[in-house]
Amino acid sequence: MRRTAALGAAGTLVTGTLLAGAIAATPASAGERQHGASAEARGVRTAAARAATQGIDWQDCPADWDLKTPIQCGYVTVPVDYAKPDGRTIKIAVDRARNTGGKEERQGSLLYNPGGPGGSGMRFPARSTGDSALWKKTAAAYDFVGFDPRGVGHSAPISCVDPQEYVKAPKADPVPDSEADKRAQRKLAKEYADGCAERSGGLLPYMTTPNTARDLDVIRAALGEKKLNYLGVSYGTYLGAVYATLFPDHVRRMLVDSVVNPSREKVWYQANLDQDVAFETRWGDWKKWVAKNDATYHIGATPQQVQAQWEKLRATAKKNPIGGLVGPAELTGFFQNAPYYDSAWATVAQVWSAYLAGDEKPLVENAGPDLKDTAGNIASENGTAVYTAVECADAKWPTSWKKWDRDTTRVHAEAPFMTWANAWMNLPCATWQAKQHKPVDVKTGKGLPSVLIVQSTRDAATPYEGAVELHKRLRGSRLITERDAGSHGVTGQVNPCINDRVDAYFLHGKTDAQDVTCAPHATPEPAKAKAATS
């Protein structure tokens, strides 16, 4: 799942048309037959059949999309409401890089979702056109296809607040000192929910994971693919799980990496509380690493000393925001990158080290807003709007403030790093005006092939238990566990035990006879910190 700082506290020449060949219609999937011939099931078949006939008019990407040739871009038309396939439609932006190995090696298209909800997958084809050694073999066999999910980026983007207002700082400390602080944050959360309804209300009821999964099936048909090859990371794992449930016999290969717990009891309220605890654990891992490398960073020689420095930094920023912009909320937004990604360990530590040495500029530049970056601010606000809209629409959220307050207070006692910030981020769902749905019961359907699940044991954003739960629900799936590691997005790390199995799966459909546990990837080197900020 994607995480940003809390809302109240803070605030990815015309070519020939690719036709679908002999695909004239898309039959009902096993999942649809299992769940009954609903209006949505009939609607997605209609939309997919149209897309298969129309294909995608691939062209050079618009200059301001920053996607260079040979990457090509296009659109796929989908219904806003699949129960009314002849009603309102929106266009889903897609892009692709053709497979690098030629016709003899090509196995079709590989679609990607990076997470969120609210993340754009449009950068994915650059893994094929660039120098990504990890994906070289897979890129030889597949067209790499990215897309902006409904509501995101170039796909009928939604908004909940003016982007320039959204990024203004400093915001209030997410950790409340009083009931008055809580009332102020509750007011901000309701105002945000109301802003979503005012600015994007026409799309909000349809901003669900099942609808995005249906969009995915329409894209599959537009690409001329009878079956889907899919790679999903973070929230993209939940999107994949829902797709696998609704369209099990439309899946060819599916790999999910860093897994959202698909249990109906977890989506989404409890999942966020579980995330708070996991973040605290990984925050502790990073503090140990910083202490181990005190000779480089001079922050603290023990995790306790590092924590004391963190609390001092928060207190200082609360009293006098650093550079006039960075308060506790902004600090949380920046420092959470460390428990999120190993690749951020050295950079965050170096920024902090520079501040302690008397140079606050790197901290202000990294943690504070840039009001001149209007395009970036629009993308950031849009990402949060989609995150909120999907999570609020996917499930029914508690409306009782007493429950929110009780649960958050309890979890904060053991996981203070980001619990309150996370609560304020999600609180708009308590006063959400659009319809809230019942989560899909993720399960195996007839025809679903073996799904490959990859997960680290100490992941902060998507706790390990989510991968275990999905493994139980998808019969025949295989789980690769990276032990004693916690970087979010395992397949992006150099770890041959995992990388070789990912290639074997996508290239040959091969999985191990049993689940596999791999040793962790290499721990980040502190020496890289200076290069990262120089």
DOVONU-677828 format. One record per residue (C-alpha): x, y, z. Coordinates in Angstrom, 3 decimals. Layout:
X	Y	Z
...
//
This chain:
0.000	0.000	0.000
1.036	3.515	-0.616
1.543	5.815	2.325
1.903	9.565	2.544
1.783	11.930	5.464
-1.580	12.375	7.117
-4.168	14.573	5.429
-4.899	16.682	8.429
-1.309	16.572	9.456
0.283	16.996	6.001
-2.134	17.519	4.047
3.620	8.122	-10.143
3.099	9.365	-36.395
0.085	7.019	-36.067
0.975	3.344	-36.005
-1.181	0.485	-37.081
-4.009	-0.434	-34.700
-3.410	-3.545	-32.626
-6.467	-5.657	-33.339
-7.732	-8.521	-31.249
-7.652	-10.973	-34.124
-10.228	-13.665	-33.704
-11.470	-12.389	-30.355
-15.012	-11.240	-31.066
-16.358	-11.585	-27.562
-15.119	-12.410	-24.115
-16.839	-15.384	-22.479
-17.982	-15.256	-18.909
-15.106	-16.072	-16.608
-15.249	-18.837	-14.058
-15.247	-16.225	-11.313
-18.218	-14.432	-12.840
-20.111	-17.705	-13.188
-19.238	-18.480	-9.579
-20.496	-15.090	-8.408
-23.550	-15.126	-10.654
-24.291	-13.323	-13.909
-24.422	-9.879	-12.326
-25.018	-6.721	-14.301
-21.343	-5.849	-13.811
-20.277	-9.280	-15.128
-22.357	-8.790	-18.263
-21.076	-5.236	-18.566
-17.422	-6.175	-18.461
-17.968	-8.823	-21.157
-19.593	-6.173	-23.347
-16.810	-3.654	-22.712
-14.084	-6.250	-23.298
-15.648	-7.383	-26.584
-15.738	-3.773	-27.816
-12.145	-3.213	-26.736
-11.016	-6.391	-28.473
-12.513	-5.103	-31.727
-11.170	-1.568	-31.363
-7.703	-2.414	-30.119
-5.384	0.426	-29.098
-4.265	3.243	-31.388
-0.602	3.297	-30.360
1.247	6.545	-30.930
4.313	8.360	-29.665
3.561	9.541	-26.144
2.681	13.209	-25.540
5.812	15.237	-24.874
4.726	16.296	-21.406
4.281	12.665	-20.324
8.072	12.277	-20.295
7.907	8.825	-21.903
10.447	8.579	-24.705
10.370	6.347	-27.770
10.298	3.419	-28.277
7.629	3.615	-25.548
4.192	4.178	-27.112
0.967	5.433	-25.556
-2.755	5.025	-26.119
-6.136	4.804	-24.463
-8.705	2.128	-23.679
-12.339	3.128	-23.178
-14.167	1.634	-20.191
-17.574	2.210	-18.608
-17.748	4.302	-15.467
-20.385	1.858	-14.174
-20.050	-1.691	-15.456
-23.704	-2.294	-14.671
-24.401	0.272	-17.420
-21.884	-0.469	-20.194
-23.725	1.835	-22.620
-23.616	4.733	-20.179
-20.827	7.146	-19.270
-17.308	6.130	-20.232
-13.784	7.223	-19.358
-10.470	6.635	-21.111
-7.716	4.665	-19.392
-4.190	5.724	-20.382
-1.837	2.866	-21.265
1.711	2.634	-22.563
4.015	-0.122	-23.744
7.527	-1.084	-24.761
7.641	-4.023	-27.183
9.517	-7.108	-26.106
13.231	-6.913	-26.824
13.689	-10.512	-27.993
11.743	-10.486	-31.248
8.725	-12.480	-32.424
10.220	-15.875	-31.654
10.621	-15.050	-27.954
7.420	-13.048	-27.397
4.943	-14.430	-24.872
2.489	-11.546	-24.858
1.983	-8.461	-22.703
2.934	-8.108	-19.050
0.740	-5.591	-17.223
1.915	-3.859	-14.079
0.443	-2.026	-11.125
2.827	-0.439	-8.585
0.398	0.001	-5.720
-1.360	2.816	-3.961
-4.234	2.865	-4.472
-3.343	5.852	-6.617
-0.023	4.781	-8.109
0.707	5.157	-11.819
2.212	2.244	-13.720
3.244	4.347	-16.703
6.955	4.197	-15.839
7.001	0.393	-16.045
7.915	0.093	-19.751
11.100	2.053	-19.004
12.351	-1.079	-17.259
12.464	-2.660	-20.717
13.975	0.293	-22.587
16.443	1.129	-19.818
19.283	-0.739	-18.202
17.315	-2.781	-15.661
19.351	-5.970	-15.329
16.739	-7.538	-13.068
14.092	-7.454	-15.810
16.268	-8.060	-18.903
15.208	-11.700	-19.451
11.525	-11.023	-18.847
11.639	-7.972	-21.131
12.912	-10.181	-23.951
9.710	-12.228	-23.744
7.037	-9.653	-22.935
5.757	-6.284	-24.019
5.909	-4.262	-20.822
2.559	-2.488	-20.407
1.765	0.181	-17.852
-1.446	2.055	-17.167
-2.954	4.758	-15.050
-5.850	3.192	-13.117
-9.197	4.964	-13.204
-8.973	8.318	-11.455
-5.169	8.439	-11.697
-2.936	10.706	-13.762
-4.138	10.654	-17.384
-7.174	8.426	-16.701
-9.981	10.804	-15.708
-8.036	12.108	-12.693
-9.945	12.936	-9.548
-9.169	15.592	-6.959
-10.294	16.441	-3.439
-8.568	19.763	-2.726
-6.567	22.405	-4.544
-3.095	20.860	-5.029
-1.233	23.986	-3.945
-3.265	24.133	-0.742
-2.724	20.405	-0.232
1.055	20.738	-0.038
1.275	23.864	2.072
3.262	23.445	5.261
3.797	23.194	8.097
0.693	21.288	9.133
-0.341	20.409	12.663
1.494	17.716	14.600
-0.371	14.460	13.879
0.137	13.307	17.475
-2.558	15.157	19.458
-1.817	16.854	22.765
-5.461	17.423	23.656
-9.074	16.767	22.752
-9.021	20.117	20.975
-6.259	18.834	18.713
-8.359	15.790	17.886
-11.414	17.923	17.115
-9.333	20.059	14.764
-8.046	16.996	12.899
-11.536	15.512	12.711
-12.773	18.762	11.175
-10.006	18.641	8.567
-10.829	15.025	7.712
-14.519	15.836	7.197
-13.657	18.870	5.098
-11.446	16.650	2.961
-14.208	14.059	2.482
-16.628	16.850	1.570
-14.071	18.237	-0.889
-13.824	14.850	-2.592
-17.602	14.763	-3.003
-17.687	18.325	-4.334
-14.802	18.027	-6.792
-15.097	14.364	-7.881
-18.460	13.088	-6.695
-19.554	11.725	-10.069
-16.802	9.115	-10.089
-16.470	8.310	-6.378
-19.101	5.514	-6.189
-17.230	3.649	-8.928
-13.677	4.070	-7.599
-13.441	0.497	-6.366
-10.849	-2.239	-6.670
-13.353	-4.581	-8.428
-14.002	-1.897	-11.056
-10.267	-1.393	-11.557
-9.949	-5.179	-11.952
-12.684	-5.026	-14.597
-10.757	-2.216	-16.317
-7.736	-4.508	-16.277
-9.706	-7.190	-18.105
-10.850	-4.690	-20.722
-7.225	-3.605	-21.229
-6.276	-7.260	-21.630
-8.874	-7.610	-24.383
-7.788	-4.365	-26.079
-4.234	-5.703	-26.184
-5.484	-8.778	-28.037
-4.512	-11.096	-25.200
-6.692	-14.076	-24.376
-5.120	-14.315	-20.930
-3.496	-11.856	-18.562
0.130	-11.738	-17.500
0.364	-9.516	-14.453
2.843	-8.125	-11.943
1.408	-6.303	-8.929
3.255	-4.735	-6.035
1.770	-3.513	-2.739
-1.875	-2.499	-3.396
-1.284	-4.031	-6.824
-1.348	-7.397	-5.059
-4.890	-6.752	-3.845
-5.897	-5.641	-7.334
-4.388	-8.877	-8.641
-6.127	-10.978	-5.998
-9.501	-9.436	-6.852
-8.857	-9.951	-10.575
-7.903	-13.576	-9.928
-11.172	-14.042	-8.024
-13.378	-12.423	-10.669
-11.525	-13.747	-13.734
-9.603	-16.877	-12.651
-9.558	-18.480	-16.097
-8.372	-15.252	-17.714
-5.040	-15.485	-15.858
-1.912	-16.867	-17.537
0.845	-15.727	-15.168
0.422	-13.624	-12.042
3.106	-12.527	-9.599
2.193	-10.506	-6.522
4.908	-8.850	-4.459
4.507	-7.402	-0.925
0.970	-8.470	-0.237
-2.042	-6.612	1.119
-4.009	-8.891	3.439
-7.127	-9.818	1.391
-9.254	-10.835	4.374
-12.602	-9.047	4.412
-12.007	-8.375	8.100
-8.761	-6.530	7.263
-9.772	-4.421	4.242
-9.178	-1.573	4.987
-9.589	-0.325	8.538
-7.795	-3.127	10.351
-5.133	-3.380	7.651
-4.054	0.169	8.442
-3.806	-0.560	12.163
-1.703	-3.649	11.383
0.466	-1.460	9.183
1.173	0.906	12.090
2.644	-1.928	14.158
4.727	-3.211	11.242
6.094	0.259	10.584
7.236	0.508	14.188
9.111	-2.778	13.819
10.889	-1.683	10.661
11.581	1.748	12.148
13.418	-0.158	14.864
15.443	-2.058	12.274
16.548	1.200	10.709
17.501	2.730	14.040
19.769	-0.262	14.706
21.422	0.259	11.321
21.911	3.985	11.960
23.442	3.221	15.360
25.726	0.589	13.824
26.969	3.236	11.407
27.369	6.016	13.940
30.920	6.632	12.734
29.378	7.826	9.455
26.260	9.638	10.649
26.955	10.723	14.243
23.281	10.459	15.184
23.533	7.932	18.017
25.572	4.884	18.931
22.560	2.875	20.132
18.973	2.578	18.893
17.878	4.298	22.105
20.117	7.261	21.359
18.800	7.433	17.791
15.227	7.412	19.124
16.086	10.179	21.572
17.469	12.255	18.710
14.255	11.626	16.762
12.112	12.801	19.627
14.325	15.863	20.046
14.019	16.624	16.325
10.225	16.348	16.476
10.059	18.597	19.512
12.317	21.191	17.891
10.301	21.189	14.669
7.047	21.434	16.592
8.196	24.503	18.476
9.915	26.168	15.516
9.316	24.516	12.121
12.632	23.941	10.387
13.094	26.430	7.586
9.600	27.650	8.422
8.200	24.636	6.582
9.088	21.364	8.285
7.149	20.398	11.394
6.451	16.972	12.909
3.981	16.071	10.160
6.479	16.796	7.415
9.197	14.946	9.319
6.983	11.862	9.527
6.257	12.101	5.816
9.960	12.118	4.968
11.360	9.768	7.589
8.795	7.052	6.836
10.752	6.426	3.620
13.385	4.631	5.721
11.122	1.894	7.138
9.411	1.722	3.748
12.431	1.134	1.500
15.989	-0.027	2.155
17.062	2.190	-0.742
16.151	5.196	1.411
18.084	4.138	4.528
21.334	5.895	3.668
19.731	8.985	2.157
17.452	9.672	5.120
20.305	9.125	7.556
22.589	11.454	5.606
19.948	14.215	5.496
19.473	13.879	9.232
23.226	13.821	9.827
23.664	17.011	7.817
21.002	18.732	9.891
22.718	17.746	13.141
25.967	19.114	11.708
24.308	22.479	11.157
23.049	22.221	7.562
19.252	22.220	7.513
18.936	22.750	3.736
18.789	19.030	2.757
16.073	18.402	5.353
13.976	21.349	4.198
14.378	20.357	0.542
13.470	16.719	1.185
10.727	17.082	3.783
9.217	20.446	2.872
6.892	21.254	-0.042
7.953	22.878	-3.306
5.172	25.249	-4.317
6.907	25.866	-7.656
6.531	22.183	-8.609
2.911	22.506	-9.689
2.955	19.308	-11.790
4.395	17.331	-8.901
1.898	18.815	-6.480
-1.000	17.950	-8.797
0.267	14.360	-9.003
0.725	14.138	-5.240
-2.764	15.445	-4.483
-4.270	13.177	-7.133
-2.508	10.146	-5.676
-3.888	10.836	-2.212
-7.369	11.481	-3.627
-7.384	8.091	-5.365
-5.930	6.373	-2.322
-8.742	7.780	-0.198
-11.504	7.201	-2.748
-10.650	3.531	-3.350
-10.114	2.583	0.270
-13.271	4.421	1.352
-15.355	2.809	-1.415
-14.011	-0.737	-1.122
-15.359	-1.408	2.362
-17.636	-0.070	5.062
-15.635	1.968	7.584
-16.446	2.645	11.232
-18.403	5.858	11.695
-17.983	6.032	15.473
-15.244	8.439	16.532
-15.064	6.642	19.852
-13.919	3.493	18.041
-11.321	5.354	15.991
-10.047	7.148	19.079
-9.921	4.001	21.208
-8.175	1.865	18.579
-5.690	4.546	17.567
-4.806	5.396	21.157
-4.224	1.702	21.909
-1.997	1.095	18.883
-0.120	4.376	19.359
0.967	3.211	22.785
3.042	0.436	21.188
3.677	1.978	17.756
4.007	5.758	18.077
6.028	6.424	14.921
3.090	6.870	12.529
-0.159	5.588	14.080
-1.888	8.937	14.516
-0.674	10.204	11.135
-2.148	7.092	9.539
-5.433	7.546	11.376
-5.902	11.105	10.150
-5.002	9.968	6.634
-7.883	7.499	6.646
-10.441	9.333	8.793
-12.248	10.878	5.768
-13.698	7.387	5.264
-15.713	7.839	8.477
-17.760	10.641	6.861
-17.528	9.490	3.242
-20.553	10.577	1.211
-20.336	8.010	-1.602
-21.430	4.388	-1.350
-19.189	1.997	0.543
-19.179	-1.590	-0.650
-18.539	-5.042	0.764
-15.058	-6.346	-0.038
-14.669	-9.194	-2.502
-14.235	-12.607	-0.908
-10.866	-13.444	-2.443
-10.652	-17.124	-3.324
-9.582	-19.624	-5.970
-11.850	-20.096	-8.973
-11.876	-22.722	-11.695
-8.996	-22.331	-14.125
-6.716	-20.210	-11.968
-3.080	-21.240	-12.540
-0.385	-21.143	-9.891
0.114	-17.597	-8.613
3.603	-16.664	-7.383
3.645	-14.720	-4.113
6.800	-12.909	-2.951
7.098	-11.318	0.481
9.679	-10.191	3.033
9.063	-11.012	6.685
9.628	-7.501	8.043
7.763	-5.431	5.445
6.299	-2.307	7.062
3.644	-1.303	4.529
2.220	-4.792	3.944
2.848	-7.079	6.929
3.949	-10.656	6.217
0.662	-12.131	7.445
-1.021	-10.777	4.311
1.070	-13.014	2.075
0.286	-16.038	4.250
-3.430	-15.238	4.064
-3.429	-14.878	0.275
-1.399	-18.090	-0.055
-4.099	-19.944	1.877
-6.856	-18.498	-0.303
-5.262	-19.198	-3.700
-4.896	-22.961	-4.042
-1.781	-24.024	-5.902
-0.012	-20.731	-5.270
3.646	-20.682	-4.242
5.127	-18.403	-1.595
8.712	-17.136	-1.709
9.675	-15.653	1.646
12.630	-13.341	2.066
13.517	-13.799	5.721
14.946	-11.095	7.972
14.310	-8.405	5.339
11.710	-5.705	5.032
12.141	-3.534	1.977
8.774	-2.948	0.308
8.837	-4.405	-3.189
10.988	-7.520	-3.008
11.325	-8.118	-6.754
13.104	-4.779	-7.085
15.983	-5.957	-4.902
19.081	-7.828	-6.066
18.647	-11.277	-4.562
19.393	-14.157	-6.977
17.370	-16.600	-4.871
14.316	-14.516	-5.762
15.323	-12.943	-9.078
16.055	-16.317	-10.730
12.685	-17.708	-9.629
10.855	-14.654	-10.950
12.504	-15.189	-14.358
11.692	-18.913	-14.296
8.056	-18.160	-13.543
7.509	-15.519	-16.212
9.618	-17.261	-18.873
8.596	-20.878	-18.310
5.649	-20.838	-15.892
7.855	-22.754	-13.480
7.461	-22.708	-9.709
9.133	-24.794	-7.025
7.426	-27.937	-5.809
7.206	-26.358	-2.358
7.348	-22.900	-0.854
10.819	-21.361	-0.647
12.583	-19.258	1.971
15.437	-17.052	0.780
18.163	-15.320	2.741
17.862	-11.520	2.830
19.312	-9.242	0.178
22.375	-7.213	1.077
22.043	-4.584	3.790
22.464	-1.021	2.481
25.967	0.426	2.633
26.350	3.754	4.468
29.023	4.917	2.029
26.305	5.344	-0.595
24.674	8.051	1.484
27.139	10.779	0.553
26.855	9.971	-3.145
23.065	10.072	-2.898
23.009	13.623	-1.573
26.065	15.124	-3.267
//
